[in-house]
Amino acid sequence: MNGIAMYASMQADETDVLVREHASLVKRIAYHLLSRLPPSVQVDDLIQAGMVGLLEAVQHYDPSQGASFETYAGIRIRGSMLDELRRYDWTPRSVHRKAREVAEAIRAIEAKTGRDARDAEVAEHLGMPLSEYHLILQDAMSCRIFSIEELLEAGDSVLDGCTDMRAAPFDRLSQSGFAKSLADAISGLPERERLVVSLYYEEELNLREIGEVLGVSESRVCQIQSQAMMRLRARMHDWLDDGADSVNPRKRRTTRKG
């Protein structure tokens, strides 16, 4: 065996070892995401997409950048799963359009008043009854693939746009200001919205359990969470629509329909 063939064989062996060692990471991420998806999504599809992300991580990982392989692979695996889900987006275009209109209304009201936009104000801005606005919130939450995860995905993609920098990946994310901006936006949510986000993402309670804690219906929790996500999207507008897009070709490739 000549030197080139031997080197190629060694590289293949190292790849196989990393893939075998981290296959359980793919399954763990897949089942975690599955808990937030409609029943129509199959875990096998997520795992298959995640394995593609794992292979990409093996090919592109650079230990000199400072992040552990597991950390780097986790970002690639989750991103690959999100990309796969977006290719089969089941959400009607009208839902996407209305969700954008709500986020824009919230941003306009808060820019004008300097405080949190209220349900009634958003409904009035959109020229619709409050009941119709609440239905939009519920439809948006039931159809969206992710919420906080989508915002974090935009943060992950900042890493892809900064490959020429020598700092470690998470240092680059911190330097970009995205992580701090998102943390500030979450901490600045109205108290009930912040509580729902905390119970859902940190305590991992489902909507029914959160409703029992708050003493409201599951549908009302869904509305509160949806409004929190739209408020976050409105407050992260500069990152999501300007800054991230300008440095991130991967984000542009995976933009949703509608």
N, C-alpha and C positions, 0 to 999 in steps of 0.2 A: 504493500500500500504506500503510495507516494505521500509527500507531506501535505499537499492540499486535501487529498481524500481523507487522511487521518484527522486533519483539523476539522473538516466538515462532519466527520463521524463523532468527534468529541462535542462539537456544538449541538448536534442532534441529541446526543445522550443528555447533555445539560438541559436542553429544552424539555425532554421527556420527564426528567426528574422534577423540574419546576412545575410542569403541568400536573403531574401526579400528586405532588405535595399540596397543591392549591386547588384541586378539584372540589374539595369540600367547601372552600371559600365561595366558589361559584354557586353551589347549592344553597349555602347560607344566605347569600345576598338575594338569590332568586325567591326563596320562601319569604324573606322579609318584605320584598317588594310585592309579592303575590297577595299579601294580606291587605294591600291598599288598592287592589285592582278588581274589576268586575269578574264574575264567575266564568265568563267566556275565555279568559286568558288562561292558557295552559302552562303549568310550571315547566314542562319539558321544552317549550319554546324559549322560555327565559333562560334555561340552563344552556341550551344550544347556543343562543346569542352570547351568553356569558363566557362560554368556552372560547368563542372567537375573540372576545375581549381579552381573555387570559393569554391566548397565543400572541396577540398583538403586544401585550405587556411584556411577555418574554422577549420578543424581538426588539423592543424599543427601550427596555429598562437600562438606565445608566446609573450604577451605584455611586458614581462620583457626585451625583446631584444631591445626595444626602438623605433622601427618603428611602424607607425600607421597601423591599420588593412587594410585600403584602399590601402596604399602603398604596403604592403606585398601581398594583394590579387591581385593587378594589375600585379605584377610580375608573380604570379602563373597563372593568367588568360591568359596573353599573351603567357606565355611559353606553356600552354596547347593547345592553338590555333596553335602555331608553330609546336608542336609535331604532331597534327592531320594533318596539311598540309603536313608535311614531309612523313607521312605514305602513302599519295596519290601523291607522287612526279611525275609530268608529264614530267619532264625534261629528254630528251635523255641522256644516259650516255656519249655520245660523247661531249655534251655541257659542262658537268661537267669536263671532262678530259681536254678539251681545255682551260676552264677557269682556271684550276689549272696550266696548262702550262704557260698561260699568267702571272699569279701571280708570278710563279717561275722565269720567264724571267725578269720581272720587278725587283724582289728582287736581282737577279744576276747582272743586269746592274747597279742598284743603289749602290750595295755594291762595284762594281768595279770602278765606276766613281765618287761616292760621291755626285751625284746630281740627279734630277728627270729624270727618263727614258723617252725618247721621243718616240712617235708613231713609227717613222721609225726605231729606234733602236730596239724596241721590235719585230717588224715585221722581221727585218733582223736576230735577234737572233733566231727567230722561223723558219727562212728559208722560208718565204712566202711573197707574195706581200702585200703592204700596204692595198689594197682594201680588201683582204681576212682577214687581221687582223681586219679591221673595221667591217666586217660581223660577226666575232667571238664576238666582243664587243656587237654588237646589239643583236645577238642571246642570249648571256649570260644575258643581262639585261632584255630581254623580257621573259625569262624563269625563272629567279631567283625569289623565293618567296619574299625574303627581301634582304636588303643590309646593311645599318647601323643597322637595327633592328637585323639582324643575329649576328653582332658583339656584340651588347648590350646583346643579349641572352647568348652569351658566358660569358659576364660579370655577368649576373644574376646567371649563374650556378656556378660561383665562390662562391656565397653565399651558395649554397647547399653543397659545399665541405668544408665549414668552420663552420658547426653547433656546433662544440665543442668549439668555441671561444665565449667569453662572450660579445664582443662588439656588438653594434647595426649593423643591416645588411648593411646599407650604409656606416658605418664606416669601416666594414670589406672590402667592395668593394674598398673603398678609400685606405685602407692599402695595399690591394693586388697590387695596382699600375695599375690595368687594366684601370680604368676610366681615370687616368692621361695619360696613354700611348695612349689610343684612342683619347683623346682630342688633344694631341700633334701631333698624326698622321694626324688628320683632319686639324689642323692649318698649318701643313707643306705641304699640298697639293699644287700643282701649282695653281696660282690665278684663272684661269677659272674653274678648277675642284672644287675648294673650293667654288666659287660663285654658281655653279650649285647645289652642295650639300646643301648650305645654302638656296637657293631659294626653293629647293624641300622639305627639311625637316623642316626648320624653318618658311618660308613663306607659305609653302604648295601649291606652284604653280605646275601645271601639266607640262608635257614636252613641250606641244605646247606653253603655256604661257611663259615658260623659253626661248624657241626659239625666241619668239617675243622680249623679253628683250635683248637677246644677238645678235639678227639679224642673226640667223642661223636656219637651218631646224630642225624639231622635231627629225629626225633620227640622226642628228649630236649631239643634246643634249643627246640622248640616249647613243651614243657612249662615250661622255665625262663623263657621269655619271657612265657608266659601267667601264670605265678605272679608275675613281676615286675609285670605290669600290674594284677593283682588286689591286690598289696601296695600299689601306688601308689594304687589306688582306695580301699583301706581307709584309707590315711594321709591322703588328701585328702577324707575323708568329710565333714568340716564344710563345706568349700567346695562340694562337688558336691551334697550333699543338703540343706544349709541355706542357706549364704550366697548361692550363685549363684542358686538357685531363687527366693529372696525378692526379688531385684532384677531378675529376668530372665524376662519373659514369653515371649521367643522360645525359651528353653530348655525351658520347660514345653510349648510347642507341639510340640517335636520329640522329646519323650521317647519312647523305644522301647516297643514292645508287650511285654507280659509282665513 
